[in-house]
Amino acid sequence: MIKMMKKLLVPVDGSESSNMAVKYACEIAHKFGSEITLLCVIPPPIVLGVEAGVIDYRPLEESGRTVIEKAKRIVESAGLSASTRLETGQVADIIVNIAKEEKIDLIIIGSRGLSGVKRFLLGSVSNRVSHHAPCPVLIVR
């Protein structure tokens, strides 16, 4: 039996595929009466050749809030509402952990369409999430 999709988690990063994932979430929410949570994860910056020090996350957080607000406007234009979360850390790990903690029924995530070489070197967030999530994952192109 298919579990009802009451709680949707939509990681957003401002990309076109991320915005498409928000639109898919809206369609699902309309059909199932689902709650939507929009999540933006700020990855830790990679700093090479610089002495360790305090990193100012404020510009990154401001950018993350802008991404979330844009996604929230998409949801609101569909006549729905969404809760939002802004987190800092390893992106795929944060997504999976929140899905577990919040007992999410479906993660809807955009695929950036990275090339084979980039995917090999960087790892794909959507790929990692799909392999480690506690629930089904819908990857949107």
C-alpha positions as CSV (number, residue, x, y, z in Angstrom):
1,M,0.0,0.0,0.0
2,I,1.3,3.4,-0.9
3,K,1.8,5.7,2.1
4,M,0.0,9.1,1.8
5,M,2.3,12.0,1.2
6,K,1.4,14.3,4.0
7,K,4.8,15.8,4.6
8,L,7.0,17.0,1.7
9,L,10.5,18.2,1.9
10,V,11.8,20.4,-0.9
11,P,15.5,21.3,-0.8
12,V,16.0,24.5,-2.7
13,D,19.2,26.2,-4.1
14,G,17.8,28.7,-6.6
15,S,18.5,26.7,-9.7
16,E,15.9,26.1,-12.4
17,S,15.6,22.4,-11.4
18,S,15.1,23.4,-7.8
19,N,12.3,25.7,-8.9
20,M,10.7,22.9,-10.9
21,A,10.9,20.7,-7.8
22,V,8.9,23.4,-5.9
23,K,6.3,23.3,-8.6
24,Y,6.0,19.5,-8.5
25,A,5.6,19.8,-4.7
26,C,2.7,22.2,-5.2
27,E,1.0,19.8,-7.6
28,I,1.4,16.9,-5.1
29,A,0.3,19.1,-2.2
30,H,-2.9,20.1,-4.0
31,K,-3.7,16.4,-4.7
32,F,-2.9,15.0,-1.2
33,G,-3.3,18.0,1.1
34,S,0.4,17.8,1.9
35,E,2.5,20.1,4.1
36,I,5.5,21.6,2.3
37,T,8.8,22.3,3.9
38,L,11.3,24.3,1.9
39,L,14.9,23.8,3.0
40,C,18.0,25.7,1.9
41,V,21.3,24.3,3.1
42,I,24.4,26.5,3.1
43,P,27.4,24.2,2.5
44,P,30.6,25.0,4.5
45,P,32.9,27.1,2.4
46,I,36.1,25.5,1.0
47,V,39.0,27.7,2.0
48,L,42.4,26.7,0.7
49,G,45.7,28.4,1.5
50,V,44.2,30.6,4.3
51,E,44.8,30.3,8.0
52,A,41.9,28.9,9.9
53,G,39.7,31.6,11.3
54,V,36.2,32.7,11.9
55,I,34.0,32.5,8.8
56,D,31.4,35.2,8.3
57,Y,28.3,33.3,7.2
58,R,26.0,36.3,7.1
59,P,26.3,36.9,3.3
60,L,25.7,33.2,2.7
61,E,22.7,33.2,5.1
62,E,21.3,36.3,3.3
63,S,21.6,34.5,0.0
64,G,19.9,31.4,1.4
65,R,17.0,33.5,2.7
66,T,16.6,35.0,-0.7
67,V,16.5,31.5,-2.3
68,I,13.9,30.4,0.2
69,E,11.7,33.5,-0.3
70,K,11.7,33.0,-4.1
71,A,10.7,29.4,-3.6
72,K,8.0,30.5,-1.0
73,R,6.6,32.9,-3.6
74,I,6.2,30.0,-6.0
75,V,4.3,28.0,-3.4
76,E,2.1,31.0,-2.5
77,S,1.3,31.7,-6.2
78,A,-0.1,28.2,-6.3
79,G,-2.5,29.1,-3.4
80,L,-0.5,27.1,-0.8
81,S,1.8,27.8,2.1
82,A,5.1,26.3,3.2
83,S,7.3,26.3,6.3
84,T,10.9,27.1,5.7
85,R,14.3,26.1,7.1
86,L,17.8,27.5,6.6
87,E,20.6,25.2,7.7
88,T,24.4,25.1,7.4
89,G,26.4,21.9,6.8
90,Q,27.0,19.1,4.4
91,V,24.0,19.4,2.1
92,A,23.0,15.8,1.5
93,D,23.6,14.8,5.1
94,I,21.4,17.7,6.4
95,I,18.6,16.8,3.9
96,V,18.6,13.1,5.0
97,N,18.8,14.0,8.7
98,I,15.8,16.4,8.5
99,A,13.8,13.8,6.5
100,K,14.4,11.4,9.4
101,E,13.7,13.8,12.2
102,E,10.6,15.3,10.6
103,K,9.3,11.9,9.4
104,I,9.0,13.2,5.8
105,D,7.0,11.2,3.4
106,L,8.6,12.4,0.2
107,I,11.6,14.4,-0.7
108,I,11.3,16.4,-4.0
109,I,14.7,17.5,-5.2
110,G,16.0,19.1,-8.3
111,S,18.7,17.5,-10.4
112,R,21.4,19.9,-11.6
113,G,22.4,17.6,-14.5
114,L,26.1,17.6,-13.6
115,S,28.4,16.1,-16.2
116,G,29.8,12.6,-15.5
117,V,33.2,14.1,-14.5
118,K,31.7,16.7,-12.1
119,R,29.5,14.1,-10.6
120,F,32.4,11.8,-10.0
121,L,34.6,14.5,-8.5
122,L,32.0,16.4,-6.5
123,G,29.3,13.8,-5.9
124,S,25.7,14.6,-6.7
125,V,23.5,15.8,-3.8
126,S,20.4,14.3,-5.4
127,N,22.2,11.0,-5.9
128,R,23.4,10.9,-2.3
129,V,20.0,11.8,-1.0
130,S,18.3,9.1,-3.1
131,H,20.6,6.5,-1.7
132,H,20.4,7.5,2.0
133,A,16.9,9.0,2.5
134,P,14.5,7.2,4.8
135,C,11.6,7.9,2.3
136,P,11.0,8.0,-1.4
137,V,12.8,10.7,-3.4
138,L,11.5,12.4,-6.5
139,I,14.3,13.9,-8.6
140,V,13.1,16.6,-10.9
141,R,15.0,17.7,-14.1
